Amino acid sequence: MAKILVVDDEADIALGLQLDLRDEGYDVEVATHGDEASRRVRESTWDLVILDVMLPGKDGFEICREMRTAKIRTPVLMLTAKAQEAEKVMGLDIGADDYVTKPFSPRELRARIRALLRRAAPEDEPVHRFGICEVDFHRAELRRAGEPMDLTAIELKMIQFFLRNPGRVLTRAQVIDEVWGCDVSITDRVVDTHVVKLRRKIEVNPAAPRHIVSVRGIGYRFET
């Protein structure tokens, strides 16, 4: 479970982010003052800091600069109500990893968070084994009981997403954002169709799947 610090002095935004990201399965804490945030990023280990620029006390730029000076490499996603290009460049130059302008799309923000956490995580093992299957991501190959099976690019992304989140319930919206991207319009039915096709390739009995398990009304859970 990734640990995220949300730093924003607007209570409704901070609370909304906290609730939304907790629903996504993250451990989320909130700081509302720049000085408090500066202290907390040093006292605890975080997987991501979501940092508003305009804060009472130290602003987001100063906090980010302090983190990088102190060799704290935690990914930083900066939020601001200002859209000037110079501010974005400044934030990235002092060590921020990404930049989102308010008002933002929650779906886009979630996708950016996943991308930052993915980049910061240790590199995936190239070969994964589960059941009678073996997936080699470097070669983009699936072997079932030693026999090669054709995988489409979408199926490869989908199984990679499942393998990164074993035992976790994933909504169809999360699968869409991760596999197709947050700016693509895909229906839940498309996700279900691809899951059915993938089950035929990895399950001993696709009608009673052991690995890609349906969670009624929500999405899927991957069991190794």
C-alpha positions as CSV (number, residue, x, y, z in Angstrom):
1,M,0.0,0.0,0.0
2,A,1.6,3.2,-1.2
3,K,1.8,6.0,1.5
4,I,0.9,9.4,0.2
5,L,1.1,12.8,1.9
6,V,-1.4,15.4,0.5
7,V,-0.4,19.0,1.2
8,D,-3.1,21.6,0.6
9,D,-4.5,24.4,2.7
10,E,-8.0,24.2,1.0
11,A,-9.8,21.8,3.3
12,D,-12.4,20.6,0.8
13,I,-9.7,19.7,-1.8
14,A,-7.5,18.0,0.8
15,L,-10.4,16.0,2.2
16,G,-11.7,15.1,-1.3
17,L,-8.2,13.9,-2.3
18,Q,-7.8,11.9,0.9
19,L,-11.1,10.1,0.5
20,D,-10.7,9.5,-3.2
21,L,-7.2,8.1,-2.9
22,R,-8.1,5.9,0.1
23,D,-10.8,4.4,-2.1
24,E,-8.0,3.6,-4.6
25,G,-6.3,1.6,-1.8
26,Y,-3.6,4.2,-0.8
27,D,-2.6,5.1,2.8
28,V,-3.2,8.9,2.7
29,E,-2.4,11.6,5.3
30,V,-3.0,15.4,5.0
31,A,-1.0,18.5,5.9
32,T,-2.5,21.9,5.6
33,H,0.4,24.2,6.4
34,G,3.8,24.6,4.7
35,D,5.8,24.4,7.9
36,E,3.9,21.3,9.0
37,A,4.5,19.7,5.5
38,S,8.2,20.5,5.6
39,R,8.5,18.8,9.0
40,R,6.5,15.7,8.0
41,V,8.3,14.9,4.8
42,R,11.5,14.7,6.9
43,E,10.0,12.7,9.8
44,S,8.3,9.9,7.8
45,T,8.9,7.9,4.6
46,W,6.5,8.6,1.9
47,D,5.9,7.0,-1.5
48,L,4.5,10.2,-3.0
49,V,3.9,13.8,-1.9
50,I,1.1,15.8,-3.6
51,L,2.1,19.3,-3.0
52,D,0.1,22.5,-3.5
53,V,2.1,25.6,-4.5
54,M,0.2,28.2,-2.6
55,L,0.5,27.4,1.2
56,P,0.6,29.4,4.4
57,G,4.1,29.4,5.8
58,K,6.6,27.8,3.4
59,D,5.2,27.5,-0.2
60,G,5.3,24.4,-2.3
61,F,8.4,25.5,-4.2
62,E,10.4,26.0,-1.0
63,I,9.3,22.6,0.4
64,C,10.2,20.8,-2.8
65,R,13.6,22.6,-2.9
66,E,14.3,21.6,0.7
67,M,13.4,17.9,0.0
68,R,15.9,17.7,-2.9
69,T,18.6,19.6,-1.0
70,A,18.2,17.0,1.8
71,K,18.5,14.2,-0.8
72,I,14.9,13.1,-0.2
73,R,14.0,11.5,-3.5
74,T,10.3,10.9,-2.9
75,P,8.3,11.7,-6.1
76,V,6.5,15.1,-5.9
77,L,3.4,16.0,-7.8
78,M,2.7,19.7,-7.6
79,L,-0.8,21.3,-7.7
80,T,-1.5,24.9,-8.4
81,A,-4.3,27.2,-9.5
82,K,-1.9,29.1,-11.7
83,A,-1.4,28.0,-15.2
84,Q,1.6,30.1,-16.2
85,E,4.2,28.1,-18.1
86,A,7.0,29.8,-16.1
87,E,5.7,28.4,-12.8
88,K,5.5,24.9,-14.2
89,V,9.1,25.1,-15.5
90,M,10.2,26.4,-12.1
91,G,8.5,23.6,-10.3
92,L,10.1,20.9,-12.5
93,D,13.5,22.7,-12.4
94,I,13.7,22.5,-8.6
95,G,12.9,18.8,-8.6
96,A,9.1,18.2,-8.9
97,D,8.3,15.1,-10.9
98,D,4.9,16.2,-12.4
99,Y,2.6,19.2,-12.3
100,V,-1.2,19.4,-12.4
101,T,-3.2,22.7,-12.7
102,K,-6.4,23.2,-10.7
103,P,-9.2,22.5,-11.4
104,F,-8.0,19.0,-12.4
105,S,-9.8,15.8,-13.4
106,P,-9.7,13.2,-10.6
107,R,-9.3,10.5,-13.2
108,E,-6.3,12.2,-14.7
109,L,-4.7,12.8,-11.3
110,R,-5.1,9.2,-10.4
111,A,-3.4,8.1,-13.6
112,R,-0.5,10.5,-13.0
113,I,-0.2,9.2,-9.4
114,R,0.0,5.6,-10.7
115,A,2.6,6.6,-13.3
116,L,4.8,8.3,-10.7
117,L,4.6,5.4,-8.3
118,R,5.3,3.0,-11.1
119,R,8.5,4.9,-12.1
120,A,9.7,5.1,-8.5
121,A,9.1,1.4,-7.8
122,P,11.8,-1.2,-8.3
123,E,11.9,-2.5,-11.9
124,D,9.5,-5.4,-12.5
125,E,11.0,-8.9,-12.7
126,P,10.9,-9.8,-16.4
127,V,9.4,-13.2,-15.9
128,H,6.4,-14.0,-13.8
129,R,4.9,-17.4,-13.0
130,F,1.5,-18.3,-11.7
131,G,-0.4,-21.5,-12.0
132,I,0.7,-23.2,-15.2
133,C,1.5,-19.9,-16.9
134,E,4.7,-18.0,-17.4
135,V,4.8,-14.4,-18.7
136,D,8.1,-12.9,-20.1
137,F,7.5,-9.2,-20.3
138,H,10.9,-8.5,-22.0
139,R,9.9,-10.9,-24.8
140,A,6.2,-10.1,-24.6
141,E,5.5,-13.8,-24.5
142,L,3.0,-16.0,-22.6
143,R,3.6,-19.7,-22.2
144,R,0.9,-22.0,-20.8
145,A,2.2,-25.3,-19.6
146,G,5.2,-24.6,-21.8
147,E,3.2,-23.9,-24.9
148,P,3.4,-20.4,-26.3
149,M,0.2,-18.4,-26.5
150,D,-0.4,-15.2,-28.5
151,L,-0.9,-12.1,-26.5
152,T,-2.2,-8.8,-27.8
153,A,-0.6,-5.5,-26.6
154,I,-3.8,-4.8,-24.6
155,E,-3.7,-8.2,-23.0
156,L,-0.1,-7.8,-22.1
157,K,-0.8,-4.5,-20.4
158,M,-3.8,-6.0,-18.6
159,I,-2.0,-9.0,-17.2
160,Q,0.9,-6.7,-16.2
161,F,-1.5,-4.5,-14.2
162,F,-3.1,-7.6,-12.6
163,L,0.3,-9.0,-11.6
164,R,1.4,-5.7,-10.0
165,N,-1.7,-5.8,-7.8
166,P,-2.2,-9.4,-6.6
167,G,-5.2,-9.9,-4.3
168,R,-6.4,-6.4,-4.7
169,V,-9.9,-5.6,-6.1
170,L,-9.5,-3.5,-9.2
171,T,-12.4,-1.5,-10.6
172,R,-13.1,-1.5,-14.4
173,A,-12.3,2.3,-14.3
174,Q,-8.8,1.5,-12.9
175,V,-8.2,-1.1,-15.6
176,I,-9.3,1.4,-18.3
177,D,-7.0,4.1,-17.0
178,E,-4.0,1.9,-16.7
179,V,-4.4,-0.2,-19.9
180,W,-6.0,2.3,-22.4
181,G,-5.2,5.6,-20.7
182,C,-7.2,8.3,-19.0
183,D,-7.9,10.2,-22.2
184,V,-9.6,7.3,-24.0
185,S,-13.3,6.6,-23.9
186,I,-13.7,2.9,-23.2
187,T,-16.9,1.2,-21.9
188,D,-16.9,-1.4,-19.1
189,R,-18.2,-3.9,-21.7
190,V,-14.9,-3.6,-23.6
191,V,-12.9,-4.5,-20.4
192,D,-15.1,-7.5,-19.8
193,T,-14.6,-8.7,-23.3
194,H,-10.8,-8.5,-23.0
195,V,-11.0,-10.3,-19.7
196,V,-13.0,-13.2,-21.2
197,K,-10.3,-13.5,-24.0
198,L,-7.5,-13.4,-21.5
199,R,-9.1,-16.0,-19.3
200,R,-9.2,-18.4,-22.3
201,K,-5.4,-18.1,-22.5
202,I,-4.4,-18.4,-18.8
203,E,-7.2,-20.3,-17.1
204,V,-7.4,-24.1,-16.9
205,N,-11.2,-23.7,-16.8
206,P,-12.2,-20.2,-18.1
207,A,-15.8,-20.8,-16.9
208,A,-14.6,-21.2,-13.4
209,P,-11.5,-18.8,-13.3
210,R,-8.9,-19.3,-10.6
211,H,-6.7,-16.3,-11.5
212,I,-8.9,-13.4,-12.8
213,V,-11.8,-13.5,-10.4
214,S,-14.9,-11.4,-10.9
215,V,-16.0,-9.1,-8.1
216,R,-19.7,-8.4,-8.6
217,G,-20.6,-4.8,-9.2
218,I,-16.9,-3.7,-8.9
219,G,-14.4,-5.3,-11.2
220,Y,-11.8,-8.0,-10.8
221,R,-9.3,-9.5,-8.4
222,F,-6.1,-11.3,-9.6
223,E,-5.0,-14.4,-7.6
224,T,-1.7,-16.0,-8.2
